[in-house]
Amino acid sequence: MLRAGGLGWFPAVAGLAAGVLLILTELFPIRFVITKTATCQDLAPQHLKDSCLVIGHESHIWGLAVVGLLVLVMTFGAVVGGSRPAAIAILAAGAVALGITLLHDLPQTTKTGGVGADYASAHGHAGTGFWLEVVGSTLALACGAFLTLLRPEPLGPRLRAVRAGDGEPGAPAAPADAEEPASA
């Protein structure tokens, strides 16, 4: 059983979740348009069907997937290795992702595009990808801020101690070649 607990696990889980959510954002709808009488896809002319549903990668060109990968790698460096620059990089990546979310995607969620010009009952809505983006970028910010400001002890030495069979995380492992005390 792995007993290297403490506050070090919070940023590890938060950073992992943030990175995965930011990557998943690119695969889900950021916004979609619905009407009262029929689906947007049914009503829209062929040249406007693309404005009915916008998937994350169509909006960001896979940019948040790159940010998510950065968060995953930097989380490993900051949590396991104790790297302060990696923690600052997570904080910056979270700020960039939240900026994209609030400045680019949030205003787009209510737009109806050309369908709204033709149908008064058309309404734009935020999709699942938008909410994944909000949660992922917020988690990245929280993880980066936690690691930058509180600087918990890195998990790397604790994990090595547990794997060496010391059983007590945080205490240095006994050398393997230490001699047994002679009994009298």
VOGU-3710 file (C-alpha; in Angstrom, 3 decimals, decimal comma):
1> mlragglgwf> 0,000/0,000/0,000  1,278/3,449/-0,908  1,337/5,691/2,161  2,988/8,839/0,807  0,005/11,016/1,671  -0,235/14,605/2,777  -1,104/17,732/0,868  1,109/16,667/-2,033  -1,687/14,547/-3,451  -4,105/17,482/-3,854
11> pavaglaagv> -2,125/19,252/-6,591  -1,311/15,923/-8,221  -4,986/15,021/-8,592  -6,024/18,596/-9,464  -3,308/18,939/-12,118  -4,104/15,558/-13,638  -7,825/16,351/-13,741  -7,184/19,830/-15,184  -4,982/18,497/-17,973  -7,421/15,742/-18,912
21> lliltelfpi> -10,425/18,105/-18,872  -8,649/20,653/-21,068  -7,801/17,925/-23,578  -11,380/16,577/-23,516  -12,708/20,098/-24,145  -11,526/19,802/-27,737  -13,792/16,797/-28,357  -17,087/18,166/-26,999  -19,447/20,939/-28,184  -18,561/24,441/-27,040
31> rfvitktatc> -21,877/25,882/-28,193  -24,992/24,779/-30,030  -28,107/26,395/-31,436  -31,652/25,145/-30,864  -35,008/26,352/-32,134  -38,530/25,754/-30,837  -39,959/24,065/-33,907  -37,167/21,757/-35,092  -33,485/21,094/-34,719  -31,048/23,625/-36,098
41> qdlapqhlkd> -29,628/20,970/-38,440  -33,110/20,420/-39,937  -33,914/24,106/-40,444  -30,588/25,558/-41,516  -29,656/25,816/-45,172  -26,588/23,785/-46,171  -24,182/26,724/-45,934  -25,312/27,504/-42,330  -25,330/23,989/-40,850  -21,792/24,483/-39,507
51> sclvighesh> -23,016/27,292/-37,240  -25,468/24,976/-35,457  -22,837/23,098/-33,466  -19,264/24,169/-32,703  -16,924/21,494/-31,345  -13,916/22,546/-29,221  -11,226/21,855/-31,801  -13,169/23,908/-34,357  -13,065/26,874/-32,001  -9,527/26,546/-30,592
61> iwglavvgll> -7,684/24,617/-33,326  -6,484/22,084/-30,689  -4,912/24,884/-28,602  -6,466/23,761/-25,325  -5,247/20,206/-25,940  -1,702/21,576/-26,083  -2,322/23,571/-22,891  -3,739/20,420/-21,258  -0,638/18,414/-22,187  1,541/21,189/-20,766
71> vlvmtfgavv> -0,432/21,087/-17,508  0,013/17,298/-17,273  3,788/17,434/-17,812  4,323/20,418/-15,522  2,185/18,819/-12,811  4,535/15,859/-12,782  7,552/18,166/-12,538  6,047/20,332/-9,826  4,496/17,604/-7,678  7,043/14,811/-7,954
81> ggsrpaaiai> 10,155/16,889/-8,565  9,271/19,975/-6,531  10,011/22,351/-9,425  8,883/25,930/-8,751  9,156/26,947/-12,461  6,854/24,040/-13,321  4,347/25,271/-10,728  4,467/28,760/-12,244  3,970/27,221/-15,707  0,808/25,462/-14,462
91> laagavalgi> -0,454/28,767/-13,084  0,262/30,511/-16,399  -1,348/27,698/-18,411  -4,463/27,908/-16,240  -4,611/31,673/-16,775  -4,275/31,243/-20,552  -6,997/28,570/-20,617  -9,338/30,675/-18,479  -8,644/33,682/-20,715  -9,597/31,676/-23,804
101> tllhdlpqtt> -12,710/30,474/-22,001  -13,921/33,852/-20,829  -12,750/36,110/-23,649  -13,294/33,870/-26,666  -15,784/31,107/-25,898  -18,167/32,728/-23,399  -19,313/35,460/-25,827  -19,779/32,805/-28,531  -22,158/30,677/-26,433  -25,146/32,958/-27,018
111> ktggvgadya> -24,585/33,564/-30,730  -26,963/31,926/-33,168  -25,105/32,701/-36,376  -26,989/32,801/-39,665  -29,709/30,545/-38,288  -30,701/33,237/-35,777  -31,147/35,749/-38,590  -33,597/33,421/-40,334  -35,413/32,048/-37,281  -36,397/34,279/-34,370
121> sahghagtgf> -36,844/31,287/-32,071  -33,185/30,218/-32,377  -31,132/30,386/-29,178  -27,453/29,695/-28,548  -26,384/27,583/-25,582  -23,128/26,592/-23,916  -22,195/22,997/-24,570  -20,473/20,350/-22,471  -17,048/21,335/-23,798  -17,484/24,866/-22,496
131> wlevvgstla> -18,155/23,621/-18,969  -15,233/21,175/-19,144  -13,102/24,127/-20,189  -14,278/26,235/-17,229  -13,619/23,475/-14,683  -10,299/22,425/-16,237  -8,879/25,939/-16,405  -10,044/26,715/-12,856  -8,445/23,508/-11,551  -5,197/24,364/-13,348
141> lacgafltll> -5,204/27,820/-11,754  -5,892/26,365/-8,304  -3,202/23,713/-8,709  -0,632/26,224/-9,954  -1,438/28,713/-7,196  -1,284/26,010/-4,517  2,071/24,718/-5,742  3,527/28,196/-6,208  2,402/29,718/-2,913  2,365/26,822/-0,438
151> rpeplgprlr> 5,230/24,762/-1,882  4,341/21,353/-0,402  7,126/18,817/-0,017  7,738/16,967/-3,313  6,300/13,467/-3,535  9,376/12,015/-5,258  11,481/11,423/-2,104  8,469/10,046/-0,217  7,613/7,640/-3,011  11,211/6,410/-3,179
161> avragdgepg> 11,228/5,823/0,587  8,014/3,821/0,432  9,267/1,760/-2,502  12,541/1,038/-0,698  10,506/-0,699/1,996  11,157/1,850/4,694  7,437/1,919/5,427  7,637/5,400/6,915  7,137/8,026/4,189  9,315/11,065/4,590
171> apaapadaee> 11,999/9,313/6,633  15,239/8,504/4,817  15,621/4,880/3,817  18,275/2,831/5,601  21,310/1,996/3,446  21,134/-1,481/1,937  24,697/-2,411/2,921  24,382/-1,457/6,604  25,722/-4,133/8,920  23,586/-5,748/11,577
181> pasa> 24,681/-4,884/15,115  26,590/-7,704/16,755  24,777/-9,365/19,584  26,774/-10,183/22,699
//
